[in-house]
């Protein structure tokens, strides 16, 4: 199922399960996007403590 189909199904039904299916499709579409945004909101100069 593609993103648009999943959203259409959710918008028609309003069911949580359809919304969760939409989120699953979104997550599988671009897993690298989550990694690229990982440090977006960190303070400048914050090196962290090395734990993840």
PDB file with SEQRES, HELIX, SHEET and CRYST1 records, atoms N, CA, C and O in Angstrom:
SEQRES   1 A   52  UNK UNK UNK UNK UNK UNK UNK UNK UNK UNK UNK UNK UNK          
SEQRES   2 A   52  UNK UNK UNK UNK UNK UNK UNK UNK UNK UNK UNK UNK UNK          
SEQRES   3 A   52  UNK UNK UNK UNK UNK UNK UNK UNK UNK UNK UNK UNK UNK          
SEQRES   4 A   52  UNK UNK UNK UNK UNK UNK UNK UNK UNK UNK UNK UNK UNK          
HELIX    1 AA1 UNK A    3  UNK A   13  1                                  11    
HELIX    2 AA2 UNK A   16  UNK A   29  1                                  14    
HELIX    3 AA3 UNK A   31  UNK A   36  1                                   6    
CRYST1    1.000    1.000    1.000  90.00  90.00  90.00 P 1           1          
ATOM      1  N   UNK A   1       0.854  -1.173   0.000  1.00  0.00           N  
ATOM      2  CA  UNK A   1       0.000   0.000   0.000  1.00  0.00           C  
ATOM      3  C   UNK A   1       0.898   1.235   0.000  1.00  0.00           C  
ATOM      4  O   UNK A   1       1.876   1.288   0.745  1.00  0.00           O  
ATOM      5  N   UNK A   2       0.576   2.218  -0.824  1.00  0.00           N  
ATOM      6  CA  UNK A   2       1.369   3.435  -0.850  1.00  0.00           C  
ATOM      7  C   UNK A   2       0.799   4.456   0.144  1.00  0.00           C  
ATOM      8  O   UNK A   2      -0.274   4.256   0.712  1.00  0.00           O  
ATOM      9  N   UNK A   3       1.536   5.547   0.339  1.00  0.00           N  
ATOM     10  CA  UNK A   3       1.190   6.558   1.326  1.00  0.00           C  
ATOM     11  C   UNK A   3      -0.182   7.189   1.057  1.00  0.00           C  
ATOM     12  O   UNK A   3      -0.974   7.364   1.982  1.00  0.00           O  
ATOM     13  N   UNK A   4      -0.459   7.524  -0.188  1.00  0.00           N  
ATOM     14  CA  UNK A   4      -1.728   8.176  -0.528  1.00  0.00           C  
ATOM     15  C   UNK A   4      -2.919   7.247  -0.295  1.00  0.00           C  
ATOM     16  O   UNK A   4      -3.956   7.682   0.206  1.00  0.00           O  
ATOM     17  N   UNK A   5      -2.776   5.976  -0.654  1.00  0.00           N  
ATOM     18  CA  UNK A   5      -3.847   5.007  -0.445  1.00  0.00           C  
ATOM     19  C   UNK A   5      -4.117   4.825   1.041  1.00  0.00           C  
ATOM     20  O   UNK A   5      -5.270   4.775   1.470  1.00  0.00           O  
ATOM     21  N   UNK A   6      -3.051   4.728   1.821  1.00  0.00           N  
ATOM     22  CA  UNK A   6      -3.196   4.563   3.267  1.00  0.00           C  
ATOM     23  C   UNK A   6      -3.887   5.776   3.880  1.00  0.00           C  
ATOM     24  O   UNK A   6      -4.758   5.624   4.736  1.00  0.00           O  
ATOM     25  N   UNK A   7      -3.507   6.985   3.447  1.00  0.00           N  
ATOM     26  CA  UNK A   7      -4.136   8.194   3.984  1.00  0.00           C  
ATOM     27  C   UNK A   7      -5.605   8.268   3.571  1.00  0.00           C  
ATOM     28  O   UNK A   7      -6.456   8.643   4.378  1.00  0.00           O  
ATOM     29  N   UNK A   8      -5.901   7.920   2.345  1.00  0.00           N  
ATOM     30  CA  UNK A   8      -7.288   7.926   1.857  1.00  0.00           C  
ATOM     31  C   UNK A   8      -8.142   6.980   2.696  1.00  0.00           C  
ATOM     32  O   UNK A   8      -9.258   7.323   3.089  1.00  0.00           O  
ATOM     33  N   UNK A   9      -7.619   5.804   2.964  1.00  0.00           N  
ATOM     34  CA  UNK A   9      -8.358   4.825   3.761  1.00  0.00           C  
ATOM     35  C   UNK A   9      -8.620   5.361   5.161  1.00  0.00           C  
ATOM     36  O   UNK A   9      -9.724   5.212   5.684  1.00  0.00           O  
ATOM     37  N   UNK A  10      -7.608   5.989   5.776  1.00  0.00           N  
ATOM     38  CA  UNK A  10      -7.787   6.564   7.105  1.00  0.00           C  
ATOM     39  C   UNK A  10      -8.779   7.716   7.086  1.00  0.00           C  
ATOM     40  O   UNK A  10      -9.634   7.811   7.967  1.00  0.00           O  
ATOM     41  N   UNK A  11      -8.676   8.588   6.099  1.00  0.00           N  
ATOM     42  CA  UNK A  11      -9.558   9.760   6.068  1.00  0.00           C  
ATOM     43  C   UNK A  11     -11.019   9.365   5.869  1.00  0.00           C  
ATOM     44  O   UNK A  11     -11.921  10.078   6.310  1.00  0.00           O  
ATOM     45  N   UNK A  12     -11.252   8.248   5.216  1.00  0.00           N  
ATOM     46  CA  UNK A  12     -12.626   7.776   5.036  1.00  0.00           C  
ATOM     47  C   UNK A  12     -13.157   7.047   6.262  1.00  0.00           C  
ATOM     48  O   UNK A  12     -14.338   7.162   6.589  1.00  0.00           O  
ATOM     49  N   UNK A  13     -12.290   6.295   6.944  1.00  0.00           N  
ATOM     50  CA  UNK A  13     -12.762   5.476   8.067  1.00  0.00           C  
ATOM     51  C   UNK A  13     -12.601   6.181   9.418  1.00  0.00           C  
ATOM     52  O   UNK A  13     -13.445   6.029  10.301  1.00  0.00           O  
ATOM     53  N   UNK A  14     -11.523   6.947   9.577  1.00  0.00           N  
ATOM     54  CA  UNK A  14     -11.251   7.598  10.853  1.00  0.00           C  
ATOM     55  C   UNK A  14     -10.784   6.632  11.933  1.00  0.00           C  
ATOM     56  O   UNK A  14     -10.698   7.002  13.103  1.00  0.00           O  
ATOM     57  N   UNK A  15     -10.485   5.412  11.551  1.00  0.00           N  
ATOM     58  CA  UNK A  15     -10.075   4.405  12.527  1.00  0.00           C  
ATOM     59  C   UNK A  15      -8.594   4.520  12.859  1.00  0.00           C  
ATOM     60  O   UNK A  15      -7.760   4.797  11.996  1.00  0.00           O  
ATOM     61  N   UNK A  16      -8.293   4.301  14.133  1.00  0.00           N  
ATOM     62  CA  UNK A  16      -6.904   4.349  14.604  1.00  0.00           C  
ATOM     63  C   UNK A  16      -6.047   3.324  13.872  1.00  0.00           C  
ATOM     64  O   UNK A  16      -4.898   3.609  13.535  1.00  0.00           O  
ATOM     65  N   UNK A  17      -6.581   2.154  13.626  1.00  0.00           N  
ATOM     66  CA  UNK A  17      -5.793   1.112  12.947  1.00  0.00           C  
ATOM     67  C   UNK A  17      -5.385   1.556  11.550  1.00  0.00           C  
ATOM     68  O   UNK A  17      -4.287   1.231  11.097  1.00  0.00           O  
ATOM     69  N   UNK A  18      -6.251   2.295  10.860  1.00  0.00           N  
ATOM     70  CA  UNK A  18      -5.899   2.803   9.538  1.00  0.00           C  
ATOM     71  C   UNK A  18      -4.831   3.894   9.641  1.00  0.00           C  
ATOM     72  O   UNK A  18      -3.956   3.987   8.780  1.00  0.00           O  
ATOM     73  N   UNK A  19      -4.900   4.720  10.692  1.00  0.00           N  
ATOM     74  CA  UNK A  19      -3.883   5.749  10.887  1.00  0.00           C  
ATOM     75  C   UNK A  19      -2.531   5.100  11.192  1.00  0.00           C  
ATOM     76  O   UNK A  19      -1.501   5.535  10.678  1.00  0.00           O  
ATOM     77  N   UNK A  20      -2.539   4.061  12.030  1.00  0.00           N  
ATOM     78  CA  UNK A  20      -1.295   3.361  12.343  1.00  0.00           C  
ATOM     79  C   UNK A  20      -0.707   2.695  11.106  1.00  0.00           C  
ATOM     80  O   UNK A  20       0.512   2.641  10.946  1.00  0.00           O  
ATOM     81  N   UNK A  21      -1.569   2.190  10.238  1.00  0.00           N  
ATOM     82  CA  UNK A  21      -1.097   1.608   8.982  1.00  0.00           C  
ATOM     83  C   UNK A  21      -0.457   2.693   8.118  1.00  0.00           C  
ATOM     84  O   UNK A  21       0.562   2.450   7.472  1.00  0.00           O  
ATOM     85  N   UNK A  22      -1.049   3.888   8.102  1.00  0.00           N  
ATOM     86  CA  UNK A  22      -0.480   5.018   7.370  1.00  0.00           C  
ATOM     87  C   UNK A  22       0.903   5.369   7.916  1.00  0.00           C  
ATOM     88  O   UNK A  22       1.840   5.574   7.144  1.00  0.00           O  
ATOM     89  N   UNK A  23       1.034   5.438   9.235  1.00  0.00           N  
ATOM     90  CA  UNK A  23       2.332   5.755   9.840  1.00  0.00           C  
ATOM     91  C   UNK A  23       3.380   4.703   9.505  1.00  0.00           C  
ATOM     92  O   UNK A  23       4.547   5.024   9.282  1.00  0.00           O  
ATOM     93  N   UNK A  24       2.956   3.446   9.473  1.00  0.00           N  
ATOM     94  CA  UNK A  24       3.880   2.359   9.139  1.00  0.00           C  
ATOM     95  C   UNK A  24       4.392   2.512   7.707  1.00  0.00           C  
ATOM     96  O   UNK A  24       5.573   2.290   7.437  1.00  0.00           O  
ATOM     97  N   UNK A  25       3.495   2.894   6.792  1.00  0.00           N  
ATOM     98  CA  UNK A  25       3.892   3.117   5.398  1.00  0.00           C  
ATOM     99  C   UNK A  25       4.874   4.290   5.323  1.00  0.00           C  
ATOM    100  O   UNK A  25       5.872   4.227   4.605  1.00  0.00           O  
ATOM    101  N   UNK A  26       4.585   5.350   6.061  1.00  0.00           N  
ATOM    102  CA  UNK A  26       5.474   6.518   6.057  1.00  0.00           C  
ATOM    103  C   UNK A  26       6.862   6.151   6.590  1.00  0.00           C  
ATOM    104  O   UNK A  26       7.876   6.580   6.040  1.00  0.00           O  
ATOM    105  N   UNK A  27       6.901   5.370   7.640  1.00  0.00           N  
ATOM    106  CA  UNK A  27       8.180   4.982   8.238  1.00  0.00           C  
ATOM    107  C   UNK A  27       8.981   4.086   7.301  1.00  0.00           C  
ATOM    108  O   UNK A  27      10.207   4.183   7.240  1.00  0.00           O  
ATOM    109  N   UNK A  28       8.293   3.222   6.577  1.00  0.00           N  
ATOM    110  CA  UNK A  28       9.014   2.325   5.680  1.00  0.00           C  
ATOM    111  C   UNK A  28       9.455   3.028   4.394  1.00  0.00           C  
ATOM    112  O   UNK A  28      10.378   2.575   3.716  1.00  0.00           O  
ATOM    113  N   UNK A  29       8.784   4.144   4.062  1.00  0.00           N  
ATOM    114  CA  UNK A  29       9.153   4.899   2.863  1.00  0.00           C  
ATOM    115  C   UNK A  29      10.523   5.552   3.003  1.00  0.00           C  
ATOM    116  O   UNK A  29      11.302   5.571   2.051  1.00  0.00           O  
ATOM    117  N   UNK A  30      10.818   6.084   4.179  1.00  0.00           N  
ATOM    118  CA  UNK A  30      12.061   6.837   4.316  1.00  0.00           C  
ATOM    119  C   UNK A  30      12.672   6.674   5.701  1.00  0.00           C  
ATOM    120  O   UNK A  30      12.616   7.605   6.505  1.00  0.00           O  
ATOM    121  N   UNK A  31      13.252   5.517   6.001  1.00  0.00           N  
ATOM    122  CA  UNK A  31      13.883   5.344   7.308  1.00  0.00           C  
ATOM    123  C   UNK A  31      15.111   6.234   7.487  1.00  0.00           C  
ATOM    124  O   UNK A  31      15.455   6.584   8.616  1.00  0.00           O  
ATOM    125  N   UNK A  32      15.767   6.600   6.410  1.00  0.00           N  
ATOM    126  CA  UNK A  32      16.943   7.467   6.505  1.00  0.00           C  
ATOM    127  C   UNK A  32      16.564   8.878   6.930  1.00  0.00           C  
ATOM    128  O   UNK A  32      17.384   9.587   7.513  1.00  0.00           O  
ATOM    129  N   UNK A  33      15.336   9.293   6.649  1.00  0.00           N  
ATOM    130  CA  UNK A  33      14.895  10.638   7.023  1.00  0.00           C  
ATOM    131  C   UNK A  33      14.899  10.799   8.535  1.00  0.00           C  
ATOM    132  O   UNK A  33      15.285  11.857   9.032  1.00  0.00           O  
ATOM    133  N   UNK A  34      14.490   9.803   9.265  1.00  0.00           N  
ATOM    134  CA  UNK A  34      14.490   9.873  10.719  1.00  0.00           C  
ATOM    135  C   UNK A  34      15.906  10.045  11.244  1.00  0.00           C  
ATOM    136  O   UNK A  34      16.132  10.809  12.182  1.00  0.00           O  
ATOM    137  N   UNK A  35      16.864   9.338  10.646  1.00  0.00           N  
ATOM    138  CA  UNK A  35      18.256   9.465  11.062  1.00  0.00           C  
ATOM    139  C   UNK A  35      18.819  10.836  10.731  1.00  0.00           C  
ATOM    140  O   UNK A  35      19.596  11.385  11.512  1.00  0.00           O  
ATOM    141  N   UNK A  36      18.443  11.397   9.595  1.00  0.00           N  
ATOM    142  CA  UNK A  36      18.992  12.695   9.209  1.00  0.00           C  
ATOM    143  C   UNK A  36      18.472  13.816  10.087  1.00  0.00           C  
ATOM    144  O   UNK A  36      19.137  14.844  10.216  1.00  0.00           O  
ATOM    145  N   UNK A  37      17.295  13.653  10.700  1.00  0.00           N  
ATOM    146  CA  UNK A  37      16.725  14.678  11.575  1.00  0.00           C  
ATOM    147  C   UNK A  37      17.128  14.478  13.029  1.00  0.00           C  
ATOM    148  O   UNK A  37      16.724  15.242  13.906  1.00  0.00           O  
ATOM    149  N   UNK A  38      17.917  13.457  13.275  1.00  0.00           N  
ATOM    150  CA  UNK A  38      18.235  13.074  14.641  1.00  0.00           C  
ATOM    151  C   UNK A  38      18.843  14.213  15.449  1.00  0.00           C  
ATOM    152  O   UNK A  38      18.458  14.416  16.601  1.00  0.00           O  
ATOM    153  N   UNK A  39      19.765  14.948  14.887  1.00  0.00           N  
ATOM    154  CA  UNK A  39      20.465  15.995  15.628  1.00  0.00           C  
ATOM    155  C   UNK A  39      19.964  17.401  15.296  1.00  0.00           C  
ATOM    156  O   UNK A  39      20.617  18.385  15.645  1.00  0.00           O  
ATOM    157  N   UNK A  40      18.855  17.506  14.650  1.00  0.00           N  
ATOM    158  CA  UNK A  40      18.360  18.803  14.180  1.00  0.00           C  
ATOM    159  C   UNK A  40      18.117  19.784  15.316  1.00  0.00           C  
ATOM    160  O   UNK A  40      18.359  20.980  15.154  1.00  0.00           O  
ATOM    161  N   UNK A  41      17.647  19.310  16.454  1.00  0.00           N  
ATOM    162  CA  UNK A  41      17.248  20.217  17.528  1.00  0.00           C  
ATOM    163  C   UNK A  41      18.239  20.242  18.689  1.00  0.00           C  
ATOM    164  O   UNK A  41      17.894  20.667  19.792  1.00  0.00           O  
ATOM    165  N   UNK A  42      19.444  19.799  18.451  1.00  0.00           N  
ATOM    166  CA  UNK A  42      20.464  19.850  19.495  1.00  0.00           C  
ATOM    167  C   UNK A  42      21.030  21.256  19.593  1.00  0.00           C  
ATOM    168  O   UNK A  42      21.011  22.022  18.630  1.00  0.00           O  
ATOM    169  N   UNK A  43      21.530  21.577  20.770  1.00  0.00           N  
ATOM    170  CA  UNK A  43      22.182  22.878  20.949  1.00  0.00           C  
ATOM    171  C   UNK A  43      23.485  22.884  20.159  1.00  0.00           C  
ATOM    172  O   UNK A  43      24.143  21.852  20.021  1.00  0.00           O  
ATOM    173  N   UNK A  44      23.847  24.035  19.651  1.00  0.00           N  
ATOM    174  CA  UNK A  44      25.115  24.114  18.943  1.00  0.00           C  
ATOM    175  C   UNK A  44      26.244  23.882  19.938  1.00  0.00           C  
ATOM    176  O   UNK A  44      26.214  24.399  21.055  1.00  0.00           O  
ATOM    177  N   UNK A  45      27.218  23.117  19.534  1.00  0.00           N  
ATOM    178  CA  UNK A  45      28.352  22.817  20.394  1.00  0.00           C  
ATOM    179  C   UNK A  45      28.109  21.662  21.346  1.00  0.00           C  
ATOM    180  O   UNK A  45      29.028  21.253  22.055  1.00  0.00           O  
ATOM    181  N   UNK A  46      26.899  21.123  21.383  1.00  0.00           N  
ATOM    182  CA  UNK A  46      26.613  20.008  22.287  1.00  0.00           C  
ATOM    183  C   UNK A  46      27.186  18.730  21.699  1.00  0.00           C  
ATOM    184  O   UNK A  46      26.765  18.281  20.632  1.00  0.00           O  
ATOM    185  N   UNK A  47      28.139  18.154  22.395  1.00  0.00           N  
ATOM    186  CA  UNK A  47      28.780  16.950  21.900  1.00  0.00           C  
ATOM    187  C   UNK A  47      28.109  15.689  22.415  1.00  0.00           C  
ATOM    188  O   UNK A  47      28.333  14.605  21.876  1.00  0.00           O  
ATOM    189  N   UNK A  48      27.305  15.814  23.432  1.00  0.00           N  
ATOM    190  CA  UNK A  48      26.651  14.631  24.002  1.00  0.00           C  
ATOM    191  C   UNK A  48      27.588  13.862  24.890  1.00  0.00           C  
ATOM    192  O   UNK A  48      28.748  14.236  25.061  1.00  0.00           O  
ATOM    193  N   UNK A  49      27.089  12.787  25.457  1.00  0.00           N  
ATOM    194  CA  UNK A  49      27.915  11.998  26.364  1.00  0.00           C  
ATOM    195  C   UNK A  49      28.303  10.643  25.782  1.00  0.00           C  
ATOM    196  O   UNK A  49      28.896   9.816  26.476  1.00  0.00           O  
ATOM    197  N   UNK A  50      27.977  10.413  24.534  1.00  0.00           N  
ATOM    198  CA  UNK A  50      28.376   9.183  23.881  1.00  0.00           C  
ATOM    199  C   UNK A  50      27.400   8.035  24.057  1.00  0.00           C  
ATOM    200  O   UNK A  50      27.587   6.977  23.457  1.00  0.00           O  
ATOM    201  N   UNK A  51      26.360   8.217  24.867  1.00  0.00           N  
ATOM    202  CA  UNK A  51      25.370   7.159  25.072  1.00  0.00           C  
ATOM    203  C   UNK A  51      24.206   7.357  24.124  1.00  0.00           C  
ATOM    204  O   UNK A  51      23.766   8.485  23.904  1.00  0.00           O  
ATOM    205  N   UNK A  52      23.704   6.265  23.561  1.00  0.00           N  
ATOM    206  CA  UNK A  52      22.539   6.362  22.663  1.00  0.00           C  
ATOM    207  C   UNK A  52      21.544   5.347  23.060  1.00  0.00           C  
ATOM    208  O   UNK A  52      20.483   5.248  22.442  1.00  0.00           O  
TER     209      UNK A  52                                                      
END                                                                             
